Amino acid sequence: MNTSAEVASTQRPGPLSPRYLSFVGATGLSSIGDAAWTIALASTVVGTAGPATAGAVLALAGVPRVMALLGAGAVADRHGPARVMVWSDLARAVLMTVAAVTVAVTGASVPVLAVTAAVLGLLGAFFLPASGALRPLLLPADDLVRGNALYLIGLRTGQAAGGPVGAWLLGLGGMVAVAAVNAVSFLVSAGGVAVCRPKKSVEPAPQNSSRLVTRVAEGWRYAVRHRDLRLLLVVVGLVELAGAGPVNVGLVLLSEHIGGGAAGAGVLLSAFTVGAAATFLTSLVLPVRRRSSAVLVGCLAGQALTLSLLGQVGSVVPAAACYGLMGMTTAQASLVLTSLIQRCAATEMRGRVMAIMSLLSFTAPPLGNLAMGVAVDALGFAVTLALHGAVAAASIAVFLSSRTLRESRLD
């Protein structure tokens, strides 16, 4: 699967080395800053302008991030992923500093908060594909799964901590305190990435100075023409689309349907989160290597079966068991798919490929939520979830259509 020439891969330190842990810590701090600002923004706008305005602000703030992803991977490939991650963090630190001063002087008006949120999302978009491109440069090839698992632990921990941190800071000193502390977190994150930068002999050589649009188009052509990479990205899209609706709006609708209410929805989300966390922690000790393709197919089959079973449950307990299993299987599938894509993509194209993967992940939730809501009203829960299971099953057929993928390994 590894078609790129990774220089001195076996001599790189493992995922538990101080260097890689610095990278993971930087990722966690960046995600804490993003999540803290989001929860503080939502709370403030709801209090000043109402829920409808808050929903519109959050929805519009996500648009620049999605649009920026189209070019973010090309920028990472052009200038190097570590450098782009540092730039992203420094720019977000400056933005948060400006926001803190502006809010202190003019107050937390909706226009100021909305513009800040949009720019923060845009700058954060450059961090994501650069991070995916950097990890294979920091780790030995056979430790990529463990490194990705540790990265996701740092990312999810930061996202989980960001909500309470944002709420606490909001009560302590308002949006000024949230912005000021976020500025510091982004500065520390930039330092963490700078410390773990790979040696120049490992980083891809700077590319030509062709137009950004040209480099973006090159990335899409590369992904489409590379058969195995194209199939892997299709699998990612199908897996995300199959699970996004049921894990987001679907668990709320299902909990109401079976009489669990808001508390039941919280239990289902917790079960999914615990299942995913268990997979990430297990992968640090027992990473998938030689049997990666078989494990992936098993996880996709498990996701398809679990989604179909969800349409038949009648109480919170079996639904929670299904969500826990789905969390485990989707987390493992995500680890394997991400690692295969990183190994499959050429070093000089990896940022653009990871940007395409991130784009699929970001567009799946709104599409999945819309499809889930419409289908439940029209077809009912059993049929809707069976259709989601069929989408997950289709991803198995796509993966198995390539002999190279069927025989793929991560050792």
Disulfide bonds with the S-S distance in Angstrom:
none
